[in-house]
């Protein structure tokens, strides 16, 4: 079963609400564990989709005034 970003957001929100409303310690810790796993998956997806800039160039910003030439 594949979940899109909207599905994941709904699941994460439902888990957060269950954690905030929960009185049963075991259920709350279970929900927190699952929420942590979902967030890890989201972090991995975010890192995977990030790449070089869209124009294909990487920029190295060197603001130093030292040009190595002494006069």
N, C-alpha and C positions, 0 to 999 in steps of 0.2 A: 504494500500500500504506500502510495506516494502522497506526501503532504506538501502543499505549497506554502508560501510565506504567510499568507493570511490564515491558513489552518494552524500553523505553528503559533502564530500570535494569539489566536483564540484559545488554544490549549494552554499556552503559558499563562494567559490571563485567568483562565479557570483554575489552574493550579495555585496561582497567587491568592485568589479569592478563597479557595478551600483552605490554604495555609492560614490566612488571616481569620477565617471564621471557625477553624477547627478547634475542637476541644480534646480530641483523642490524640495523645502524643504519638502513638505508633503511626497513625494515618498521616499526621503532619510531617513526621520525619520521612515517611515514604514519598509524600508529595514533594518535599524539598529535594530529595535525591533525584527524582525524575525531572524536576525543574532544572536542577544543576546539569543533568545530562543533555537536556534540550538546549540549554544555553551554551554548553561546550560544542554541540553540533553546529549551532549558529555561528560561533566564533570560528570554527574550522571552515565553514562555508564562506564566511566573510574574508578570511585570509586566502582562500583558494581563488576567489573571484577577483581579488585585487591583483593587478599586474602593472606593467609599465604604463606611462601616460599614453593617452589615446593617439598622440601624434607620433609615437614611436621613439621619441628622444628622451634621454635621461639628462637631467640638469644637475650639475655640481656647482652649487653656489659658494664661491670663495670670495668673501668680502675683505680679505686681508689687503692692506696697502703695500705690502712687501712684494716687490717685483724681482728681487734678487739682484738688481743692478745697482751698483754703488757709483756715485759720481763724484 
